[in-house]
């Protein structure tokens, strides 16, 4: 077994989900690998022992760094969201984007809407409830798919 083969085995071990591996060849060569924070390879051949180790230290992220990244992401999302107005479902039911399956949706992303304009229908207990826009603006996102079940307060549309 030459250096290339050993190196390939080490790389494969690092990429796999296996934590430990032990191989014994008929020629008397033994390979043991154990993966924790280091990759350790011990090769023994009749009469000599070779040890090699290559550090595989994963990046260490402290709790403070994780919290800082999460807070930054939340702050950026809040800045985006403060410019958007959200139309939420006033009831539990089934969301319909159009008045019937063969008709165009009431609104699509990019459409300009006015306060009072019908955006969708939420069916609850066999009653078709038209949901109207509470804001003037442009549809930025349709948050649910046609015929999805929605809960009270589920975001339906984002308007800018």
N, C-alpha and C positions, 0 to 999 in steps of 0.2 A: 504494500500500500504506500503510495507516494504522497508528497506534500499536497498536491492538487486535490487528491481524493479526500484527504483529511480536512482540508480547508472547505471543500464542498459539503462534507458531512457536518462540519461546525455551522456553516451558514444555513443549511437545511434545518438543523436542530433549532437554531435561533428563530427561524420563521415558523416553526411548527408549534402546536399546542402541547407537545410532549414535554414533561419536566425532567425525565431521566431516560437514559438509553444505555444499554450494555450489550456489546457485540463481541463474540469470540469466534475467530476464524480458525479453520483446520490447521493452518500453519503455526498456530500458537500465538498469534497476535490477538490482543484483547483491547477493545476500545470501550471506555466508560465515559459518559457525558452526563452532567447534571446541570440543570438550568435553574438558577435562583436569580441572584443579582449578577452573577458571573457565569460565564460559560467555561466549564472545566473539562479538559480532555486529558485522559491518562491512557497512554498507549504502552503496552508491555510486549516485548518480543523476547523470545528465548535468549537469556543472557544479558539484556539491557532494558532499562526503563527510561522512557521519555515522558516528561510532563510538560504540558503547555496550558496556559490559560489566557484568555482574551476577555477583558472586561466588557460586560454588556450592561452598563449602568443605564437604566432608563432615566429620562429627565425627571427631576424631582420638582414637584409643584407643591408649595406650601399651602395650607388652608387660607392664609391671608391673600396669596396670589390668586387662588381660585375664587375667593369672595370678591376680590377687586375686579376680576374679569367678568364675573356674573353681574356685578353692580354696573359696570361700564356698559355691558350689553343691554341691561334693563333701562339704563338712562337713555341710550340711543333709541331704543324701541319707544320709550315714553315720549321722546322728542318727536318722533315720527307720528305717534298716535295722537299727540295733542293737536295736530293740524287736521286730524280726521275726525269725522263724526260717525258714530256707529248706530245703525238702525238694528234694534234687537227684537226678537220675537216676543210678542205680548202674551203668548200662550203656548201650550204644548200641542203639537199637531204635526201635520205633514206639509212640507214646503213645496210649493209649485211655482215655477218661474213664469208660467204662462197660464192663460185661462183655459186652454185645452191642449192635449198632446200635439195636435197638428198646427198650432199657432206659434208665432214668434214669442220669445220671452218679453215680458213687460219692459225690462231694462237689461242692458249689457254693460260690461266694463267700458268706460269711456263716454257713456251717455250722460248728457246734462239732464238733471232732474230739478223739479220745483217742489216746494212744500205743498203737500196734498196730493201729489201724483202717485198713482198706484205702482208699487214696486214688485209685488208678488202676492200670492195667496197662501194662507196657512189654513189647512182643513182641520177642523176640530169637531169631533162628534157629528160628522156628515154635514157640517156647516162650513161654507166657503167664506173665509174672512179675508177681505182685501187689506193688505198692509200698505199704508201710505207713507210717503217720505215726510219726515219731520223737519227736513232741511232743504235748502237750495244748494246745488253744487253738482259735482261730477262723480259718477260711480267709479271708485278706484278698485274695489274688490267685491266679488260675490262670494260670501264666506261659506255657503252650503251648496250642495248639488240638488238638482231637481229630484223631488220625491224623497228627500232625506227627512227623517223624523227630527223635529227640533223641540227643545225644551224651552221653558219660560226663560227669557234672558239670553238665549243663544244669539250671538251676532249673525245677522243676515247679510248686511251690506256695510261697506265702508265708503263714506262720501267725503270728498275734499272740497 
